[in-house]
Amino acid sequence: MYNGIEEEFCSIAIKESSDLIDRIAEHPFYVELMNGKLSYKKFKFYVQQTFLYLVDCTRAFLIIAARANDIETMDKLTFIARKIFSMRSLCEEQFT
């Protein structure tokens, strides 16, 4: 699976960002979401923002794929873009 360098990197990244992870988990939005008390209006806005992010993310992956020098990289990036776009479609169907 992972080699030693990747495992060490992951351990360091988690350790170095643990304060940030804790602050995110304590954010009122996520606390309300985890407790099932987040209003539909707030959740819908969150999903709509995620939708916009997914559109931009898909565009970025496709631009990178277009500039790739090999077919394998292009294939991987377009595969990721297609998966992201399918999630975007789900968000669009449910919340727009």
C-alpha positions as CSV (number, residue, x, y, z in Angstrom):
1,M,0.0,0.0,0.0
2,Y,2.1,2.9,1.3
3,N,5.8,3.0,1.6
4,G,7.6,4.3,4.6
5,I,8.0,7.8,3.2
6,E,4.3,8.2,2.5
7,E,3.3,6.9,5.9
8,E,5.8,9.2,7.6
9,F,4.5,12.2,5.5
10,C,0.9,11.3,6.5
11,S,1.8,11.1,10.2
12,I,3.6,14.4,10.1
13,A,0.8,16.1,8.2
14,I,-1.8,14.9,10.7
15,K,0.3,15.9,13.7
16,E,1.1,19.3,12.3
17,S,-2.6,20.0,11.4
18,S,-4.2,18.5,14.4
19,D,-5.1,21.9,15.9
20,L,-6.7,22.9,12.6
21,I,-8.6,19.6,12.5
22,D,-9.9,20.2,16.0
23,R,-11.0,23.8,15.2
24,I,-12.9,22.6,12.1
25,A,-14.6,19.9,14.1
26,E,-15.7,22.5,16.7
27,H,-17.0,24.9,14.1
28,P,-20.7,25.7,14.8
29,F,-21.7,24.5,11.3
30,Y,-20.2,21.1,11.7
31,V,-21.4,20.8,15.3
32,E,-25.0,21.5,14.2
33,L,-24.5,19.1,11.2
34,M,-23.2,16.3,13.5
35,N,-26.0,16.8,16.0
36,G,-28.7,16.8,13.3
37,K,-29.7,20.3,14.2
38,L,-28.4,22.1,11.1
39,S,-31.3,24.0,9.3
40,Y,-32.2,22.9,5.8
41,K,-31.5,26.5,4.6
42,K,-27.9,26.4,5.8
43,F,-27.4,22.9,4.5
44,K,-28.8,23.8,1.1
45,F,-26.5,26.8,0.9
46,Y,-23.5,24.6,1.8
47,V,-24.4,22.1,-0.9
48,Q,-24.8,24.9,-3.5
49,Q,-21.4,26.2,-2.6
50,T,-20.0,22.7,-2.9
51,F,-21.7,22.5,-6.3
52,L,-19.8,25.7,-7.5
53,Y,-16.5,24.3,-6.1
54,L,-17.1,21.0,-8.0
55,V,-17.6,22.8,-11.3
56,D,-14.4,24.7,-10.8
57,C,-12.5,21.6,-9.7
58,T,-13.7,19.7,-12.7
59,R,-12.6,22.5,-15.0
60,A,-9.1,22.5,-13.4
61,F,-8.7,18.8,-13.8
62,L,-9.7,19.0,-17.4
63,I,-7.3,21.8,-18.1
64,I,-4.5,19.9,-16.5
65,A,-5.5,16.8,-18.5
66,A,-5.3,18.8,-21.7
67,R,-1.8,19.9,-20.9
68,A,-0.6,16.4,-19.9
69,N,2.2,14.8,-22.0
70,D,1.0,11.3,-21.8
71,I,-2.3,9.4,-22.3
72,E,-2.2,7.6,-19.0
73,T,-2.1,10.9,-17.0
74,M,-4.9,12.3,-19.3
75,D,-7.0,9.2,-18.7
76,K,-6.6,9.4,-14.9
77,L,-7.4,13.1,-14.8
78,T,-10.4,12.9,-17.0
79,F,-11.6,9.9,-15.0
80,I,-11.4,12.0,-11.8
81,A,-13.2,14.9,-13.6
82,R,-16.0,12.6,-14.7
83,K,-16.5,11.3,-11.1
84,I,-16.5,14.8,-9.8
85,F,-19.0,15.9,-12.4
86,S,-21.3,13.0,-11.5
87,M,-21.3,14.3,-7.9
88,R,-22.0,17.7,-9.2
89,S,-25.0,16.3,-11.1
90,L,-26.3,14.8,-7.9
91,C,-26.0,18.1,-6.1
92,E,-27.8,19.9,-8.9
93,E,-30.7,17.4,-8.9
94,Q,-31.3,17.6,-5.2
95,F,-30.6,21.3,-4.3
96,T,-30.8,23.7,-7.2
